[in-house]
């Protein structure tokens, strides 16, 4: 684990600039031009998913890089393992890809409330309107991915090994955190 994001995250949290009452989760796609490990096939091309959890302030809390093939909900264990802070957020807000009973149970073991809109084919509705009001602020995780697009090395994966690409992604996170010091 890289220590720079951990130290910066801890410092920002102590100064009150990093709030953990709610966080947002989403994934983005980076095409892998040379293929390699952790580059899975999709409809577009072979590539890698960058899964990130961001704070309510739009700052990255946890990040991981996985193959593009598996569903986003199945990658939550890996992204929580890559958290920059010792504490986890109280609520995680995601899109409909995170609406599964298994993920809700898994997050409740961590003490996290998972908020996501119901899928269209869901038989039993799980969310009422009150927690879903927070879903409107999910644009903050999209801003984090837009900030990542400023670093050319993160737009397209040129590395053969997934660990090398993860290192570049983790190098971009402290640069985003430094902007808010």
FISE-165027 format. One record per residue (C-alpha): residue number from 1; residue in three letters; x, y, z. Coordinates in steps of 0.02 Angstrom, whole numbers, m for minus. Example, Ala and Ser with C-alpha at 12.3 -4.5 7.8 and 13.67 -1.06 7.14 Angstrom:
BEGIN
<node><nr>1</nr><rest>ALA</rest><u>615</u><v>m225</v><w>390</w></node>
<node><nr>2</nr><rest>SER</rest><u>684</u><v>m53</v><w>357</w></node>
This chain:
BEGIN
<node><nr>1</nr><rest>UNK</rest><u>0</u><v>0</v><w>0</w></node>
<node><nr>2</nr><rest>UNK</rest><u>64</u><v>171</v><w>m46</w></node>
<node><nr>3</nr><rest>UNK</rest><u>87</u><v>280</v><w>109</w></node>
<node><nr>4</nr><rest>UNK</rest><u>67</u><v>452</v><w>28</w></node>
<node><nr>5</nr><rest>UNK</rest><u>m123</u><v>441</v><w>1</w></node>
<node><nr>6</nr><rest>UNK</rest><u>m144</u><v>367</v><w>176</w></node>
<node><nr>7</nr><rest>UNK</rest><u>m47</u><v>509</v><w>260</w></node>
<node><nr>8</nr><rest>UNK</rest><u>m132</u><v>645</v><w>157</w></node>
<node><nr>9</nr><rest>UNK</rest><u>m304</u><v>570</v><w>188</w></node>
<node><nr>10</nr><rest>UNK</rest><u>m273</u><v>560</v><w>374</w></node>
<node><nr>11</nr><rest>UNK</rest><u>m211</u><v>740</v><w>377</w></node>
<node><nr>12</nr><rest>UNK</rest><u>m362</u><v>804</v><w>279</w></node>
<node><nr>13</nr><rest>UNK</rest><u>m482</u><v>705</v><w>391</w></node>
<node><nr>14</nr><rest>UNK</rest><u>m403</u><v>779</v><w>548</w></node>
<node><nr>15</nr><rest>UNK</rest><u>m419</u><v>955</v><w>476</w></node>
<node><nr>16</nr><rest>UNK</rest><u>m604</u><v>926</v><w>437</w></node>
<node><nr>17</nr><rest>UNK</rest><u>m585</u><v>933</v><w>248</w></node>
<node><nr>18</nr><rest>UNK</rest><u>m626</u><v>750</v><w>219</w></node>
<node><nr>19</nr><rest>UNK</rest><u>m799</u><v>695</v><w>277</w></node>
<node><nr>20</nr><rest>UNK</rest><u>m845</u><v>512</v><w>299</w></node>
<node><nr>21</nr><rest>UNK</rest><u>m1031</u><v>526</v><w>335</w></node>
<node><nr>22</nr><rest>UNK</rest><u>m1068</u><v>478</v><w>155</w></node>
<node><nr>23</nr><rest>UNK</rest><u>m962</u><v>419</v><w>10</w></node>
<node><nr>24</nr><rest>UNK</rest><u>m993</u><v>379</v><w>m172</w></node>
<node><nr>25</nr><rest>UNK</rest><u>m937</u><v>227</v><w>m271</w></node>
<node><nr>26</nr><rest>UNK</rest><u>m923</u><v>200</v><w>m458</w></node>
<node><nr>27</nr><rest>UNK</rest><u>m808</u><v>127</v><w>m590</w></node>
<node><nr>28</nr><rest>UNK</rest><u>m735</u><v>191</v><w>m752</w></node>
<node><nr>29</nr><rest>UNK</rest><u>m655</u><v>103</v><w>m900</w></node>
<node><nr>30</nr><rest>UNK</rest><u>m477</u><v>121</v><w>m959</w></node>
<node><nr>31</nr><rest>UNK</rest><u>m435</u><v>33</v><w>m1121</w></node>
<node><nr>32</nr><rest>UNK</rest><u>m283</u><v>m79</v><w>m1115</w></node>
<node><nr>33</nr><rest>UNK</rest><u>m194</u><v>m58</v><w>m1281</w></node>
<node><nr>34</nr><rest>UNK</rest><u>m65</u><v>m193</v><w>m1251</w></node>
<node><nr>35</nr><rest>UNK</rest><u>m179</u><v>m314</v><w>m1159</w></node>
<node><nr>36</nr><rest>UNK</rest><u>m91</u><v>m403</v><w>m1018</w></node>
<node><nr>37</nr><rest>UNK</rest><u>m142</u><v>m458</v><w>m846</w></node>
<node><nr>38</nr><rest>UNK</rest><u>m306</u><v>m390</v><w>m772</w></node>
<node><nr>39</nr><rest>UNK</rest><u>m366</u><v>m335</v><w>m944</w></node>
<node><nr>40</nr><rest>UNK</rest><u>m535</u><v>m414</v><w>m980</w></node>
<node><nr>41</nr><rest>UNK</rest><u>m640</u><v>m413</v><w>m1137</w></node>
<node><nr>42</nr><rest>UNK</rest><u>m793</u><v>m300</v><w>m1150</w></node>
<node><nr>43</nr><rest>UNK</rest><u>m908</u><v>m242</v><w>m1289</w></node>
<node><nr>44</nr><rest>UNK</rest><u>m792</u><v>m94</v><w>m1325</w></node>
<node><nr>45</nr><rest>UNK</rest><u>m621</u><v>m178</v><w>m1317</w></node>
<node><nr>46</nr><rest>UNK</rest><u>m508</u><v>m258</v><w>m1189</w></node>
<node><nr>47</nr><rest>UNK</rest><u>m480</u><v>m151</v><w>m1039</w></node>
<node><nr>48</nr><rest>UNK</rest><u>m472</u><v>m119</v><w>m854</w></node>
<node><nr>49</nr><rest>UNK</rest><u>m596</u><v>m51</v><w>m727</w></node>
<node><nr>50</nr><rest>UNK</rest><u>m542</u><v>82</v><w>m606</w></node>
<node><nr>51</nr><rest>UNK</rest><u>m659</u><v>68</v><w>m456</w></node>
<node><nr>52</nr><rest>UNK</rest><u>m657</u><v>215</v><w>m336</w></node>
<node><nr>53</nr><rest>UNK</rest><u>m741</u><v>269</v><w>m176</w></node>
<node><nr>54</nr><rest>UNK</rest><u>m744</u><v>457</v><w>m152</w></node>
<node><nr>55</nr><rest>UNK</rest><u>m792</u><v>561</v><w>m2</w></node>
<node><nr>56</nr><rest>UNK</rest><u>m935</u><v>685</v><w>m2</w></node>
<node><nr>57</nr><rest>UNK</rest><u>m805</u><v>815</v><w>m48</w></node>
<node><nr>58</nr><rest>UNK</rest><u>m757</u><v>722</v><w>m207</w></node>
<node><nr>59</nr><rest>UNK</rest><u>m588</u><v>665</v><w>m142</w></node>
<node><nr>60</nr><rest>UNK</rest><u>m532</u><v>484</v><w>m168</w></node>
<node><nr>61</nr><rest>UNK</rest><u>m546</u><v>371</v><w>m14</w></node>
<node><nr>62</nr><rest>UNK</rest><u>m511</u><v>203</v><w>m93</w></node>
<node><nr>63</nr><rest>UNK</rest><u>m461</u><v>145</v><w>m266</w></node>
<node><nr>64</nr><rest>UNK</rest><u>m423</u><v>m18</v><w>m354</w></node>
<node><nr>65</nr><rest>UNK</rest><u>m391</u><v>m81</v><w>m529</w></node>
<node><nr>66</nr><rest>UNK</rest><u>m473</u><v>m242</v><w>m590</w></node>
<node><nr>67</nr><rest>UNK</rest><u>m515</u><v>m329</v><w>m752</w></node>
<node><nr>68</nr><rest>UNK</rest><u>m659</u><v>m251</v><w>m848</w></node>
<node><nr>69</nr><rest>UNK</rest><u>m756</u><v>m414</v><w>m856</w></node>
<node><nr>70</nr><rest>UNK</rest><u>m833</u><v>m438</v><w>m682</w></node>
<node><nr>71</nr><rest>UNK</rest><u>m981</u><v>m337</v><w>m620</w></node>
<node><nr>72</nr><rest>UNK</rest><u>m945</u><v>m184</v><w>m515</w></node>
<node><nr>73</nr><rest>UNK</rest><u>m1037</u><v>m251</v><w>m363</w></node>
<node><nr>74</nr><rest>UNK</rest><u>m919</u><v>m399</v><w>m352</w></node>
<node><nr>75</nr><rest>UNK</rest><u>m767</u><v>m285</v><w>m337</w></node>
<node><nr>76</nr><rest>UNK</rest><u>m819</u><v>m196</v><w>m177</w></node>
<node><nr>77</nr><rest>UNK</rest><u>m715</u><v>m308</v><w>m64</w></node>
<node><nr>78</nr><rest>UNK</rest><u>m558</u><v>m265</v><w>m161</w></node>
<node><nr>79</nr><rest>UNK</rest><u>m591</u><v>m78</v><w>m163</w></node>
<node><nr>80</nr><rest>UNK</rest><u>m625</u><v>m74</v><w>24</w></node>
<node><nr>81</nr><rest>UNK</rest><u>m460</u><v>m164</v><w>52</w></node>
<node><nr>82</nr><rest>UNK</rest><u>m373</u><v>m20</v><w>m38</w></node>
<node><nr>83</nr><rest>UNK</rest><u>m448</u><v>115</v><w>75</w></node>
<node><nr>84</nr><rest>UNK</rest><u>m331</u><v>260</v><w>115</w></node>
<node><nr>85</nr><rest>UNK</rest><u>m403</u><v>286</v><w>290</w></node>
<node><nr>86</nr><rest>UNK</rest><u>m424</u><v>172</v><w>439</w></node>
<node><nr>87</nr><rest>UNK</rest><u>m609</u><v>215</v><w>456</w></node>
<node><nr>88</nr><rest>UNK</rest><u>m741</u><v>175</v><w>327</w></node>
<node><nr>89</nr><rest>UNK</rest><u>m886</u><v>288</v><w>276</w></node>
<node><nr>90</nr><rest>UNK</rest><u>m1057</u><v>269</v><w>357</w></node>
<node><nr>91</nr><rest>UNK</rest><u>m1153</u><v>265</v><w>192</w></node>
<node><nr>92</nr><rest>UNK</rest><u>m1102</u><v>214</v><w>16</w></node>
<node><nr>93</nr><rest>UNK</rest><u>m1203</u><v>282</v><w>m129</w></node>
<node><nr>94</nr><rest>UNK</rest><u>m1193</u><v>196</v><w>m297</w></node>
<node><nr>95</nr><rest>UNK</rest><u>m1291</u><v>173</v><w>m457</w></node>
<node><nr>96</nr><rest>UNK</rest><u>m1404</u><v>26</v><w>m501</w></node>
<node><nr>97</nr><rest>UNK</rest><u>m1253</u><v>m88</v><w>m530</w></node>
<node><nr>98</nr><rest>UNK</rest><u>m1235</u><v>m96</v><w>m340</w></node>
<node><nr>99</nr><rest>UNK</rest><u>m1416</u><v>m149</v><w>m306</w></node>
<node><nr>100</nr><rest>UNK</rest><u>m1396</u><v>m329</v><w>m248</w></node>
<node><nr>101</nr><rest>UNK</rest><u>m1448</u><v>m416</v><w>m88</w></node>
<node><nr>102</nr><rest>UNK</rest><u>m1277</u><v>m500</v><w>m71</w></node>
<node><nr>103</nr><rest>UNK</rest><u>m1188</u><v>m331</v><w>m79</w></node>
<node><nr>104</nr><rest>UNK</rest><u>m1308</u><v>m256</v><w>49</w></node>
<node><nr>105</nr><rest>UNK</rest><u>m1269</u><v>m399</v><w>168</w></node>
<node><nr>106</nr><rest>UNK</rest><u>m1082</u><v>m384</v><w>136</w></node>
<node><nr>107</nr><rest>UNK</rest><u>m1083</u><v>m196</v><w>170</w></node>
<node><nr>108</nr><rest>UNK</rest><u>m1187</u><v>m218</v><w>329</w></node>
<node><nr>109</nr><rest>UNK</rest><u>m1047</u><v>m331</v><w>395</w></node>
<node><nr>110</nr><rest>UNK</rest><u>m930</u><v>m181</v><w>376</w></node>
<node><nr>111</nr><rest>UNK</rest><u>m1059</u><v>m67</v><w>459</w></node>
<node><nr>112</nr><rest>UNK</rest><u>m1094</u><v>26</v><w>297</w></node>
<node><nr>113</nr><rest>UNK</rest><u>m1268</u><v>70</v><w>233</w></node>
<node><nr>114</nr><rest>UNK</rest><u>m1277</u><v>41</v><w>44</w></node>
<node><nr>115</nr><rest>UNK</rest><u>m1391</u><v>161</v><w>m49</w></node>
<node><nr>116</nr><rest>UNK</rest><u>m1431</u><v>130</v><w>m232</w></node>
<node><nr>117</nr><rest>UNK</rest><u>m1586</u><v>143</v><w>m341</w></node>
<node><nr>118</nr><rest>UNK</rest><u>m1680</u><v>m18</v><w>m373</w></node>
<node><nr>119</nr><rest>UNK</rest><u>m1652</u><v>m110</v><w>m535</w></node>
<node><nr>120</nr><rest>UNK</rest><u>m1798</u><v>m112</v><w>m654</w></node>
<node><nr>121</nr><rest>UNK</rest><u>m1819</u><v>m302</v><w>m642</w></node>
<node><nr>122</nr><rest>UNK</rest><u>m1813</u><v>m308</v><w>m451</w></node>
<node><nr>123</nr><rest>UNK</rest><u>m1962</u><v>m401</v><w>m377</w></node>
<node><nr>124</nr><rest>UNK</rest><u>m1950</u><v>m333</v><w>m200</w></node>
<node><nr>125</nr><rest>UNK</rest><u>m1911</u><v>m147</v><w>m186</w></node>
<node><nr>126</nr><rest>UNK</rest><u>m1780</u><v>m111</v><w>m53</w></node>
<node><nr>127</nr><rest>UNK</rest><u>m1757</u><v>79</v><w>m54</w></node>
<node><nr>128</nr><rest>UNK</rest><u>m1886</u><v>209</v><w>m13</w></node>
<node><nr>129</nr><rest>UNK</rest><u>m1870</u><v>389</v><w>m70</w></node>
<node><nr>130</nr><rest>UNK</rest><u>m1784</u><v>464</v><w>82</w></node>
<node><nr>131</nr><rest>UNK</rest><u>m1609</u><v>387</v><w>67</w></node>
<node><nr>132</nr><rest>UNK</rest><u>m1616</u><v>404</v><w>m122</w></node>
<node><nr>133</nr><rest>UNK</rest><u>m1616</u><v>593</v><w>m106</w></node>
<node><nr>134</nr><rest>UNK</rest><u>m1430</u><v>578</v><w>m74</w></node>
<node><nr>135</nr><rest>UNK</rest><u>m1411</u><v>494</v><w>m244</w></node>
<node><nr>136</nr><rest>UNK</rest><u>m1426</u><v>665</v><w>m326</w></node>
<node><nr>137</nr><rest>UNK</rest><u>m1250</u><v>709</v><w>m264</w></node>
<node><nr>138</nr><rest>UNK</rest><u>m1171</u><v>558</v><w>m351</w></node>
<node><nr>139</nr><rest>UNK</rest><u>m1094</u><v>676</v><w>m478</w></node>
<node><nr>140</nr><rest>UNK</rest><u>m950</u><v>698</v><w>m355</w></node>
<node><nr>141</nr><rest>UNK</rest><u>m876</u><v>529</v><w>m399</w></node>
<node><nr>142</nr><rest>UNK</rest><u>m889</u><v>575</v><w>m583</w></node>
<node><nr>143</nr><rest>UNK</rest><u>m787</u><v>732</v><w>m545</w></node>
<node><nr>144</nr><rest>UNK</rest><u>m652</u><v>623</v><w>m470</w></node>
<node><nr>145</nr><rest>UNK</rest><u>m643</u><v>522</v><w>m631</w></node>
<node><nr>146</nr><rest>UNK</rest><u>m638</u><v>683</v><w>m731</w></node>
<node><nr>147</nr><rest>UNK</rest><u>m490</u><v>740</v><w>m625</w></node>
<node><nr>148</nr><rest>UNK</rest><u>m405</u><v>575</v><w>m664</w></node>
<node><nr>149</nr><rest>UNK</rest><u>m425</u><v>611</v><w>m849</w></node>
<node><nr>150</nr><rest>UNK</rest><u>m303</u><v>756</v><w>m826</w></node>
<node><nr>151</nr><rest>UNK</rest><u>m165</u><v>627</v><w>m807</w></node>
<node><nr>152</nr><rest>UNK</rest><u>m132</u><v>553</v><w>m979</w></node>
<node><nr>153</nr><rest>UNK</rest><u>m57</u><v>395</v><w>m906</w></node>
<node><nr>154</nr><rest>UNK</rest><u>m225</u><v>351</v><w>m826</w></node>
<node><nr>155</nr><rest>UNK</rest><u>m334</u><v>375</v><w>m979</w></node>
<node><nr>156</nr><rest>UNK</rest><u>m260</u><v>228</v><w>m1075</w></node>
<node><nr>157</nr><rest>UNK</rest><u>m172</u><v>84</v><w>m993</w></node>
<node><nr>158</nr><rest>UNK</rest><u>m6</u><v>50</v><w>m1080</w></node>
<node><nr>159</nr><rest>UNK</rest><u>67</u><v>m62</v><w>m945</w></node>
<node><nr>160</nr><rest>UNK</rest><u>66</u><v>m251</v><w>m967</w></node>
<node><nr>161</nr><rest>UNK</rest><u>53</u><v>m287</v><w>m780</w></node>
<node><nr>162</nr><rest>UNK</rest><u>m98</u><v>m227</v><w>m683</w></node>
<node><nr>163</nr><rest>UNK</rest><u>7</u><v>m186</v><w>m529</w></node>
<node><nr>164</nr><rest>UNK</rest><u>104</u><v>m56</v><w>m627</w></node>
<node><nr>165</nr><rest>UNK</rest><u>m56</u><v>28</v><w>m685</w></node>
<node><nr>166</nr><rest>UNK</rest><u>m124</u><v>23</v><w>m507</w></node>
<node><nr>167</nr><rest>UNK</rest><u>36</u><v>112</v><w>m452</w></node>
<node><nr>168</nr><rest>UNK</rest><u>5</u><v>252</v><w>m576</w></node>
<node><nr>169</nr><rest>UNK</rest><u>m176</u><v>267</v><w>m518</w></node>
<node><nr>170</nr><rest>UNK</rest><u>m120</u><v>273</v><w>m337</w></node>
<node><nr>171</nr><rest>UNK</rest><u>9</u><v>405</v><w>m385</w></node>
<node><nr>172</nr><rest>UNK</rest><u>m130</u><v>513</v><w>m458</w></node>
<node><nr>173</nr><rest>UNK</rest><u>m232</u><v>507</v><w>m296</w></node>
<node><nr>174</nr><rest>UNK</rest><u>m108</u><v>603</v><w>m187</w></node>
<node><nr>175</nr><rest>UNK</rest><u>m97</u><v>735</v><w>m322</w></node>
<node><nr>176</nr><rest>UNK</rest><u>m286</u><v>757</v><w>m311</w></node>
<node><nr>177</nr><rest>UNK</rest><u>m278</u><v>761</v><w>m121</w></node>
<node><nr>178</nr><rest>UNK</rest><u>m139</u><v>891</v><w>m122</w></node>
<node><nr>179</nr><rest>UNK</rest><u>m252</u><v>1014</v><w>m212</w></node>
<node><nr>180</nr><rest>UNK</rest><u>m360</u><v>1024</v><w>m56</w></node>
<node><nr>181</nr><rest>UNK</rest><u>m226</u><v>1054</v><w>75</w></node>
